[in-house]
């Protein structure tokens, strides 16, 4: 008789503990729901128009500014993995939009119905497991590209400034080279034009230049030069 009573008490205790567990939503879900509900962060994370999915508009800012205030990390990939363990699924290919039937706007009481999955991947068909693994790898690559500490941002800022300085120096050097090239082209053009200005002053007979003896040619050239000088002075 006592044995039956003990068994009944054990069953009642187990049922009551299960009820308490279900009445208190997991901390992760409660914090995430509060985060999505906050209107001040709508530019980073918010509900869709129907209030049955939520969208992460700016994953970098979420990981840097909001996740560390609620959780013990600043990793967007870890945040997505946690969502997966509670049955959330990504419903859009072009953005980070997640859905769970019991995760809705203004209905935090439904969070108690969401249960954490254990070894859920082993129960999926191979095709879904492959897809999930691919998405997990994508999350990991994304998180590795997002700096997770202020020092990383400081080093990136210094690197950006250094690259800007080098870019400025290269621009100045390029402008100087272009200027020298332009001056060289102008000099070549000047010499070419000067050669074109030298006019053959030999007399013509029926349109054909006559060959003059060397001495006559010299006298003729001097005479032409003198005439040109006199005309320029006048």
ChimeraX commands (.cxc) that place a marker at each C-alpha (Angstrom):
marker #1 position 0.00,0.00,0.00 radius 0.5
marker #1 position 2.75,2.39,0.93 radius 0.5
marker #1 position 4.50,1.48,-2.29 radius 0.5
marker #1 position 1.45,2.49,-4.34 radius 0.5
marker #1 position 1.19,5.80,-2.47 radius 0.5
marker #1 position 4.84,6.55,-3.13 radius 0.5
marker #1 position 4.40,5.85,-6.82 radius 0.5
marker #1 position 1.37,8.18,-6.95 radius 0.5
marker #1 position 3.33,10.92,-5.19 radius 0.5
marker #1 position 6.21,10.46,-7.62 radius 0.5
marker #1 position 3.86,10.74,-10.59 radius 0.5
marker #1 position 2.24,13.87,-9.18 radius 0.5
marker #1 position 5.65,15.41,-8.45 radius 0.5
marker #1 position 6.88,14.62,-11.97 radius 0.5
marker #1 position 3.74,16.06,-13.53 radius 0.5
marker #1 position 3.94,19.24,-11.42 radius 0.5
marker #1 position 7.63,19.75,-12.26 radius 0.5
marker #1 position 6.82,19.27,-15.93 radius 0.5
marker #1 position 4.03,21.81,-15.61 radius 0.5
marker #1 position 6.34,24.33,-13.95 radius 0.5
marker #1 position 8.92,23.73,-16.67 radius 0.5
marker #1 position 6.37,24.32,-19.42 radius 0.5
marker #1 position 4.94,27.37,-17.61 radius 0.5
marker #1 position 8.34,29.08,-17.65 radius 0.5
marker #1 position 9.62,29.74,-21.19 radius 0.5
marker #1 position 13.31,29.19,-21.91 radius 0.5
marker #1 position 15.46,32.21,-21.24 radius 0.5
marker #1 position 16.71,32.35,-24.82 radius 0.5
marker #1 position 13.19,32.52,-26.24 radius 0.5
marker #1 position 12.04,35.10,-23.73 radius 0.5
marker #1 position 15.03,37.36,-24.39 radius 0.5
marker #1 position 14.69,36.99,-28.16 radius 0.5
marker #1 position 10.97,37.75,-28.04 radius 0.5
marker #1 position 11.62,40.85,-25.92 radius 0.5
marker #1 position 14.30,41.96,-28.36 radius 0.5
marker #1 position 12.01,41.60,-31.38 radius 0.5
marker #1 position 9.15,43.35,-29.56 radius 0.5
marker #1 position 11.28,46.42,-28.75 radius 0.5
marker #1 position 10.27,49.18,-31.23 radius 0.5
marker #1 position 13.56,51.03,-30.68 radius 0.5
marker #1 position 15.48,48.27,-32.48 radius 0.5
marker #1 position 13.14,47.90,-35.45 radius 0.5
marker #1 position 15.83,49.09,-37.84 radius 0.5
marker #1 position 17.96,46.09,-36.79 radius 0.5
marker #1 position 15.42,43.37,-35.93 radius 0.5
marker #1 position 11.62,43.44,-36.13 radius 0.5
marker #1 position 8.42,41.52,-36.86 radius 0.5
marker #1 position 7.06,41.16,-40.35 radius 0.5
marker #1 position 3.77,42.87,-41.20 radius 0.5
marker #1 position 1.70,39.89,-40.03 radius 0.5
marker #1 position 3.67,39.44,-36.80 radius 0.5
marker #1 position 4.26,35.71,-37.34 radius 0.5
marker #1 position 7.94,35.90,-38.38 radius 0.5
marker #1 position 10.81,38.15,-37.42 radius 0.5
marker #1 position 13.50,39.62,-39.65 radius 0.5
marker #1 position 17.11,40.49,-38.86 radius 0.5
marker #1 position 17.68,43.50,-41.09 radius 0.5
marker #1 position 21.26,44.24,-40.01 radius 0.5
marker #1 position 23.10,41.14,-38.72 radius 0.5
marker #1 position 26.38,42.98,-38.10 radius 0.5
marker #1 position 24.79,45.56,-35.81 radius 0.5
marker #1 position 22.76,42.84,-34.08 radius 0.5
marker #1 position 25.90,40.85,-33.28 radius 0.5
marker #1 position 27.87,43.92,-32.26 radius 0.5
marker #1 position 25.35,45.98,-30.29 radius 0.5
marker #1 position 22.39,43.85,-29.15 radius 0.5
marker #1 position 23.36,40.19,-28.72 radius 0.5
marker #1 position 26.08,40.95,-26.10 radius 0.5
marker #1 position 23.50,42.80,-23.95 radius 0.5
marker #1 position 21.35,39.66,-23.65 radius 0.5
marker #1 position 23.69,36.71,-24.10 radius 0.5
marker #1 position 27.27,35.82,-23.21 radius 0.5
marker #1 position 28.59,36.16,-26.74 radius 0.5
marker #1 position 28.47,38.41,-29.80 radius 0.5
marker #1 position 28.24,35.76,-32.47 radius 0.5
marker #1 position 25.40,35.88,-34.99 radius 0.5
marker #1 position 26.08,32.30,-36.09 radius 0.5
marker #1 position 25.58,31.03,-32.52 radius 0.5
marker #1 position 22.33,32.98,-32.30 radius 0.5
marker #1 position 21.05,31.29,-35.48 radius 0.5
marker #1 position 22.07,27.84,-34.22 radius 0.5
marker #1 position 20.10,28.46,-31.05 radius 0.5
marker #1 position 17.06,29.35,-33.14 radius 0.5
marker #1 position 17.46,26.10,-35.05 radius 0.5
marker #1 position 17.52,24.04,-31.86 radius 0.5
marker #1 position 14.13,25.54,-30.91 radius 0.5
marker #1 position 12.56,24.68,-34.24 radius 0.5
marker #1 position 12.85,28.01,-36.02 radius 0.5
marker #1 position 13.34,27.84,-39.76 radius 0.5
marker #1 position 14.62,30.37,-42.26 radius 0.5
marker #1 position 11.74,31.23,-44.61 radius 0.5
marker #1 position 13.37,33.67,-47.06 radius 0.5
marker #1 position 16.41,33.21,-49.25 radius 0.5
marker #1 position 17.27,36.88,-49.63 radius 0.5
marker #1 position 17.18,37.90,-45.96 radius 0.5
marker #1 position 17.42,36.57,-42.41 radius 0.5
marker #1 position 13.72,35.88,-41.73 radius 0.5
marker #1 position 12.76,33.19,-39.19 radius 0.5
marker #1 position 9.48,31.46,-38.35 radius 0.5
marker #1 position 8.10,29.34,-35.53 radius 0.5
marker #1 position 4.38,28.66,-35.12 radius 0.5
marker #1 position 4.50,29.61,-31.43 radius 0.5
marker #1 position 6.66,32.71,-31.79 radius 0.5
marker #1 position 4.27,35.58,-32.55 radius 0.5
marker #1 position 3.97,39.28,-31.93 radius 0.5
marker #1 position 2.33,40.14,-28.59 radius 0.5
marker #1 position 1.87,36.48,-27.57 radius 0.5
marker #1 position 4.77,35.68,-25.27 radius 0.5
marker #1 position 2.56,33.17,-23.42 radius 0.5
marker #1 position 2.99,30.82,-26.38 radius 0.5
marker #1 position 6.74,30.58,-25.78 radius 0.5
marker #1 position 6.08,27.84,-23.20 radius 0.5
marker #1 position 4.93,25.61,-26.04 radius 0.5
marker #1 position 8.28,25.76,-27.82 radius 0.5
marker #1 position 10.49,22.85,-26.86 radius 0.5
marker #1 position 14.21,22.54,-27.37 radius 0.5
marker #1 position 15.13,19.87,-29.89 radius 0.5
marker #1 position 17.70,17.25,-28.95 radius 0.5
marker #1 position 19.67,15.50,-31.65 radius 0.5
marker #1 position 17.08,16.72,-34.12 radius 0.5
marker #1 position 19.42,16.53,-37.09 radius 0.5
marker #1 position 19.80,12.76,-36.76 radius 0.5
marker #1 position 16.05,12.32,-37.31 radius 0.5
marker #1 position 15.94,14.32,-40.53 radius 0.5
marker #1 position 16.10,12.85,-44.06 radius 0.5
marker #1 position 19.58,12.99,-45.62 radius 0.5
marker #1 position 18.56,15.74,-48.05 radius 0.5
marker #1 position 17.41,18.03,-45.22 radius 0.5
marker #1 position 20.50,17.25,-43.18 radius 0.5
marker #1 position 22.67,18.29,-46.15 radius 0.5
marker #1 position 20.72,21.54,-46.53 radius 0.5
marker #1 position 20.97,22.29,-42.81 radius 0.5
marker #1 position 24.71,21.61,-42.84 radius 0.5
marker #1 position 25.13,24.00,-45.78 radius 0.5
marker #1 position 23.20,26.76,-43.95 radius 0.5
marker #1 position 25.28,26.18,-40.82 radius 0.5
marker #1 position 28.48,26.55,-42.85 radius 0.5
marker #1 position 27.10,29.76,-44.35 radius 0.5
marker #1 position 26.38,31.08,-40.84 radius 0.5
marker #1 position 29.91,30.18,-39.77 radius 0.5
marker #1 position 31.46,31.97,-42.73 radius 0.5
marker #1 position 29.32,35.00,-42.01 radius 0.5
marker #1 position 30.27,35.10,-38.33 radius 0.5
marker #1 position 33.95,34.73,-39.14 radius 0.5
marker #1 position 33.70,37.84,-41.32 radius 0.5
marker #1 position 32.13,39.87,-38.48 radius 0.5
marker #1 position 34.64,41.13,-35.87 radius 0.5
marker #1 position 33.56,40.12,-32.38 radius 0.5
marker #1 position 35.58,42.52,-30.24 radius 0.5
marker #1 position 36.14,46.30,-30.06 radius 0.5
marker #1 position 39.87,45.79,-30.63 radius 0.5
marker #1 position 39.12,44.25,-34.02 radius 0.5
marker #1 position 37.17,47.33,-35.03 radius 0.5
marker #1 position 40.00,49.60,-33.82 radius 0.5
marker #1 position 42.55,47.68,-35.89 radius 0.5
marker #1 position 40.27,47.82,-38.92 radius 0.5
marker #1 position 39.87,51.57,-38.43 radius 0.5
marker #1 position 43.64,52.08,-38.35 radius 0.5
marker #1 position 44.04,49.87,-41.41 radius 0.5
marker #1 position 41.40,51.89,-43.24 radius 0.5
marker #1 position 43.17,55.15,-42.41 radius 0.5
marker #1 position 46.51,53.73,-43.57 radius 0.5
marker #1 position 45.01,52.63,-46.88 radius 0.5
marker #1 position 43.48,56.09,-47.35 radius 0.5
marker #1 position 46.88,57.72,-46.80 radius 0.5
marker #1 position 48.55,55.38,-49.29 radius 0.5
marker #1 position 45.77,56.00,-51.78 radius 0.5
marker #1 position 46.25,59.77,-51.42 radius 0.5
marker #1 position 50.01,59.45,-52.00 radius 0.5
marker #1 position 49.40,57.31,-55.11 radius 0.5
marker #1 position 46.93,59.88,-56.45 radius 0.5
marker #1 position 49.51,62.66,-56.03 radius 0.5
marker #1 position 52.18,60.58,-57.75 radius 0.5
marker #1 position 49.81,59.79,-60.61 radius 0.5
marker #1 position 48.93,63.49,-61.04 radius 0.5
marker #1 position 52.63,64.39,-61.13 radius 0.5
marker #1 position 53.33,61.71,-63.74 radius 0.5
marker #1 position 50.42,62.91,-65.88 radius 0.5
marker #1 position 51.74,66.48,-65.71 radius 0.5
marker #1 position 55.25,65.42,-66.81 radius 0.5
marker #1 position 53.80,63.35,-69.64 radius 0.5
marker #1 position 51.70,66.31,-70.80 radius 0.5
marker #1 position 54.76,68.60,-70.74 radius 0.5
marker #1 position 56.75,66.08,-72.77 radius 0.5
marker #1 position 53.99,65.79,-75.38 radius 0.5
marker #1 position 53.78,69.58,-75.64 radius 0.5
marker #1 position 57.54,69.79,-76.16 radius 0.5
marker #1 position 57.45,67.17,-78.94 radius 0.5
marker #1 position 54.52,68.95,-80.60 radius 0.5
marker #1 position 56.40,72.27,-80.43 radius 0.5
marker #1 position 59.46,70.82,-82.20 radius 0.5
marker #1 position 57.29,69.20,-84.85 radius 0.5
marker #1 position 55.52,72.49,-85.51 radius 0.5
marker #1 position 58.86,74.31,-85.65 radius 0.5
marker #1 position 60.10,71.98,-88.37 radius 0.5
marker #1 position 56.92,72.52,-90.35 radius 0.5
marker #1 position 57.44,76.31,-90.17 radius 0.5
marker #1 position 60.79,76.07,-91.98 radius 0.5
marker #1 position 59.85,77.00,-95.57 radius 0.5
marker #1 position 61.98,76.17,-98.55 radius 0.5
marker #1 position 62.89,79.58,-100.07 radius 0.5
marker #1 position 64.40,78.27,-103.29 radius 0.5
marker #1 position 62.94,79.87,-106.45 radius 0.5
marker #1 position 60.52,77.88,-108.55 radius 0.5
marker #1 position 60.33,77.38,-112.29 radius 0.5
marker #1 position 56.96,76.11,-113.44 radius 0.5
marker #1 position 56.23,75.07,-109.86 radius 0.5
marker #1 position 59.46,73.10,-109.42 radius 0.5
marker #1 position 62.16,74.13,-106.92 radius 0.5
marker #1 position 65.43,74.97,-108.62 radius 0.5
marker #1 position 68.71,73.60,-107.40 radius 0.5
marker #1 position 71.13,76.48,-106.66 radius 0.5
marker #1 position 74.89,76.33,-106.41 radius 0.5
marker #1 position 76.06,76.17,-102.83 radius 0.5
marker #1 position 77.31,79.77,-102.74 radius 0.5
marker #1 position 74.20,81.19,-104.39 radius 0.5
marker #1 position 72.10,79.11,-102.07 radius 0.5
marker #1 position 73.90,80.57,-99.04 radius 0.5
marker #1 position 73.46,84.12,-100.31 radius 0.5
marker #1 position 69.84,83.46,-101.12 radius 0.5
marker #1 position 69.21,82.06,-97.61 radius 0.5
marker #1 position 70.93,85.06,-95.98 radius 0.5
marker #1 position 68.87,87.40,-98.11 radius 0.5
marker #1 position 65.69,85.57,-97.12 radius 0.5
marker #1 position 66.62,85.72,-93.44 radius 0.5
marker #1 position 67.36,89.46,-93.67 radius 0.5
marker #1 position 64.05,90.08,-95.36 radius 0.5
marker #1 position 62.26,88.11,-92.70 radius 0.5
marker #1 position 64.02,90.08,-89.95 radius 0.5
marker #1 position 63.15,93.41,-91.60 radius 0.5
marker #1 position 59.52,92.37,-92.02 radius 0.5
marker #1 position 59.32,91.33,-88.39 radius 0.5
marker #1 position 60.77,94.67,-87.22 radius 0.5
marker #1 position 58.31,96.64,-89.30 radius 0.5
marker link #1:1,2 radius 0.2
marker link #1:2,3 radius 0.2
marker link #1:3,4 radius 0.2
marker link #1:4,5 radius 0.2
marker link #1:5,6 radius 0.2
marker link #1:6,7 radius 0.2
marker link #1:7,8 radius 0.2
marker link #1:8,9 radius 0.2
marker link #1:9,10 radius 0.2
marker link #1:10,11 radius 0.2
marker link #1:11,12 radius 0.2
marker link #1:12,13 radius 0.2
marker link #1:13,14 radius 0.2
marker link #1:14,15 radius 0.2
marker link #1:15,16 radius 0.2
marker link #1:16,17 radius 0.2
marker link #1:17,18 radius 0.2
marker link #1:18,19 radius 0.2
marker link #1:19,20 radius 0.2
marker link #1:20,21 radius 0.2
marker link #1:21,22 radius 0.2
marker link #1:22,23 radius 0.2
marker link #1:23,24 radius 0.2
marker link #1:24,25 radius 0.2
marker link #1:25,26 radius 0.2
marker link #1:26,27 radius 0.2
marker link #1:27,28 radius 0.2
marker link #1:28,29 radius 0.2
marker link #1:29,30 radius 0.2
marker link #1:30,31 radius 0.2
marker link #1:31,32 radius 0.2
marker link #1:32,33 radius 0.2
marker link #1:33,34 radius 0.2
marker link #1:34,35 radius 0.2
marker link #1:35,36 radius 0.2
marker link #1:36,37 radius 0.2
marker link #1:37,38 radius 0.2
marker link #1:38,39 radius 0.2
marker link #1:39,40 radius 0.2
marker link #1:40,41 radius 0.2
marker link #1:41,42 radius 0.2
marker link #1:42,43 radius 0.2
marker link #1:43,44 radius 0.2
marker link #1:44,45 radius 0.2
marker link #1:45,46 radius 0.2
marker link #1:46,47 radius 0.2
marker link #1:47,48 radius 0.2
marker link #1:48,49 radius 0.2
marker link #1:49,50 radius 0.2
marker link #1:50,51 radius 0.2
marker link #1:51,52 radius 0.2
marker link #1:52,53 radius 0.2
marker link #1:53,54 radius 0.2
marker link #1:54,55 radius 0.2
marker link #1:55,56 radius 0.2
marker link #1:56,57 radius 0.2
marker link #1:57,58 radius 0.2
marker link #1:58,59 radius 0.2
marker link #1:59,60 radius 0.2
marker link #1:60,61 radius 0.2
marker link #1:61,62 radius 0.2
marker link #1:62,63 radius 0.2
marker link #1:63,64 radius 0.2
marker link #1:64,65 radius 0.2
marker link #1:65,66 radius 0.2
marker link #1:66,67 radius 0.2
marker link #1:67,68 radius 0.2
marker link #1:68,69 radius 0.2
marker link #1:69,70 radius 0.2
marker link #1:70,71 radius 0.2
marker link #1:71,72 radius 0.2
marker link #1:72,73 radius 0.2
marker link #1:73,74 radius 0.2
marker link #1:74,75 radius 0.2
marker link #1:75,76 radius 0.2
marker link #1:76,77 radius 0.2
marker link #1:77,78 radius 0.2
marker link #1:78,79 radius 0.2
marker link #1:79,80 radius 0.2
marker link #1:80,81 radius 0.2
marker link #1:81,82 radius 0.2
marker link #1:82,83 radius 0.2
marker link #1:83,84 radius 0.2
marker link #1:84,85 radius 0.2
marker link #1:85,86 radius 0.2
marker link #1:86,87 radius 0.2
marker link #1:87,88 radius 0.2
marker link #1:88,89 radius 0.2
marker link #1:89,90 radius 0.2
marker link #1:90,91 radius 0.2
marker link #1:91,92 radius 0.2
marker link #1:92,93 radius 0.2
marker link #1:93,94 radius 0.2
marker link #1:94,95 radius 0.2
marker link #1:95,96 radius 0.2
marker link #1:96,97 radius 0.2
marker link #1:97,98 radius 0.2
marker link #1:98,99 radius 0.2
marker link #1:99,100 radius 0.2
marker link #1:100,101 radius 0.2
marker link #1:101,102 radius 0.2
marker link #1:102,103 radius 0.2
marker link #1:103,104 radius 0.2
marker link #1:104,105 radius 0.2
marker link #1:105,106 radius 0.2
marker link #1:106,107 radius 0.2
marker link #1:107,108 radius 0.2
marker link #1:108,109 radius 0.2
marker link #1:109,110 radius 0.2
marker link #1:110,111 radius 0.2
marker link #1:111,112 radius 0.2
marker link #1:112,113 radius 0.2
marker link #1:113,114 radius 0.2
marker link #1:114,115 radius 0.2
marker link #1:115,116 radius 0.2
marker link #1:116,117 radius 0.2
marker link #1:117,118 radius 0.2
marker link #1:118,119 radius 0.2
marker link #1:119,120 radius 0.2
marker link #1:120,121 radius 0.2
marker link #1:121,122 radius 0.2
marker link #1:122,123 radius 0.2
marker link #1:123,124 radius 0.2
marker link #1:124,125 radius 0.2
marker link #1:125,126 radius 0.2
marker link #1:126,127 radius 0.2
marker link #1:127,128 radius 0.2
marker link #1:128,129 radius 0.2
marker link #1:129,130 radius 0.2
marker link #1:130,131 radius 0.2
marker link #1:131,132 radius 0.2
marker link #1:132,133 radius 0.2
marker link #1:133,134 radius 0.2
marker link #1:134,135 radius 0.2
marker link #1:135,136 radius 0.2
marker link #1:136,137 radius 0.2
marker link #1:137,138 radius 0.2
marker link #1:138,139 radius 0.2
marker link #1:139,140 radius 0.2
marker link #1:140,141 radius 0.2
marker link #1:141,142 radius 0.2
marker link #1:142,143 radius 0.2
marker link #1:143,144 radius 0.2
marker link #1:144,145 radius 0.2
marker link #1:145,146 radius 0.2
marker link #1:146,147 radius 0.2
marker link #1:147,148 radius 0.2
marker link #1:148,149 radius 0.2
marker link #1:149,150 radius 0.2
marker link #1:150,151 radius 0.2
marker link #1:151,152 radius 0.2
marker link #1:152,153 radius 0.2
marker link #1:153,154 radius 0.2
marker link #1:154,155 radius 0.2
marker link #1:155,156 radius 0.2
marker link #1:156,157 radius 0.2
marker link #1:157,158 radius 0.2
marker link #1:158,159 radius 0.2
marker link #1:159,160 radius 0.2
marker link #1:160,161 radius 0.2
marker link #1:161,162 radius 0.2
marker link #1:162,163 radius 0.2
marker link #1:163,164 radius 0.2
marker link #1:164,165 radius 0.2
marker link #1:165,166 radius 0.2
marker link #1:166,167 radius 0.2
marker link #1:167,168 radius 0.2
marker link #1:168,169 radius 0.2
marker link #1:169,170 radius 0.2
marker link #1:170,171 radius 0.2
marker link #1:171,172 radius 0.2
marker link #1:172,173 radius 0.2
marker link #1:173,174 radius 0.2
marker link #1:174,175 radius 0.2
marker link #1:175,176 radius 0.2
marker link #1:176,177 radius 0.2
marker link #1:177,178 radius 0.2
marker link #1:178,179 radius 0.2
marker link #1:179,180 radius 0.2
marker link #1:180,181 radius 0.2
marker link #1:181,182 radius 0.2
marker link #1:182,183 radius 0.2
marker link #1:183,184 radius 0.2
marker link #1:184,185 radius 0.2
marker link #1:185,186 radius 0.2
marker link #1:186,187 radius 0.2
marker link #1:187,188 radius 0.2
marker link #1:188,189 radius 0.2
marker link #1:189,190 radius 0.2
marker link #1:190,191 radius 0.2
marker link #1:191,192 radius 0.2
marker link #1:192,193 radius 0.2
marker link #1:193,194 radius 0.2
marker link #1:194,195 radius 0.2
marker link #1:195,196 radius 0.2
marker link #1:196,197 radius 0.2
marker link #1:197,198 radius 0.2
marker link #1:198,199 radius 0.2
marker link #1:199,200 radius 0.2
marker link #1:200,201 radius 0.2
marker link #1:201,202 radius 0.2
marker link #1:202,203 radius 0.2
marker link #1:203,204 radius 0.2
marker link #1:204,205 radius 0.2
marker link #1:205,206 radius 0.2
marker link #1:206,207 radius 0.2
marker link #1:207,208 radius 0.2
marker link #1:208,209 radius 0.2
marker link #1:209,210 radius 0.2
marker link #1:210,211 radius 0.2
marker link #1:211,212 radius 0.2
marker link #1:212,213 radius 0.2
marker link #1:213,214 radius 0.2
marker link #1:214,215 radius 0.2
marker link #1:215,216 radius 0.2
marker link #1:216,217 radius 0.2
marker link #1:217,218 radius 0.2
marker link #1:218,219 radius 0.2
marker link #1:219,220 radius 0.2
marker link #1:220,221 radius 0.2
marker link #1:221,222 radius 0.2
marker link #1:222,223 radius 0.2
marker link #1:223,224 radius 0.2
marker link #1:224,225 radius 0.2
marker link #1:225,226 radius 0.2
marker link #1:226,227 radius 0.2
marker link #1:227,228 radius 0.2
marker link #1:228,229 radius 0.2
marker link #1:229,230 radius 0.2
marker link #1:230,231 radius 0.2
marker link #1:231,232 radius 0.2
marker link #1:232,233 radius 0.2
marker link #1:233,234 radius 0.2
view
